């Protein structure tokens, strides 16, 4: 599977360079999500701008990434949703479960807002 990874100070952007996320691609993404999570990266943005279709395995891997990020106080954000993928998420009733942003800038704003909130809460304890 071809992909790009952009590492930032507080988050990572993973962009699959394929038209469909099926079981094979999902297995690869699972490894990436686990690696990022265990290395201390709590915020992951999955840029799906190249992806036109996603199967059940692809949706399940999104659920895993969401749980991994949430468990360490981070966010898992989807961006770049193509109409077909957005429709599939809606049919599966996952469109309200995931954080979906319209751009990387919007995703970054959500992440930094969450990080500021975390730091404020940690400062009170």
Secondary structure, 3 states (H helix, E strand, C coil): CCEEEEECCCCEEEEECCCEECHHHHHHHHHHHHHHHHCCCCCEEEECCCCCEECHHHHHHHHHHHHHHHHCCCCEEEECCCHHHHHHHHHCCCCCCCEEECCHHHHHHHHHHHHHHHHHHHHHC
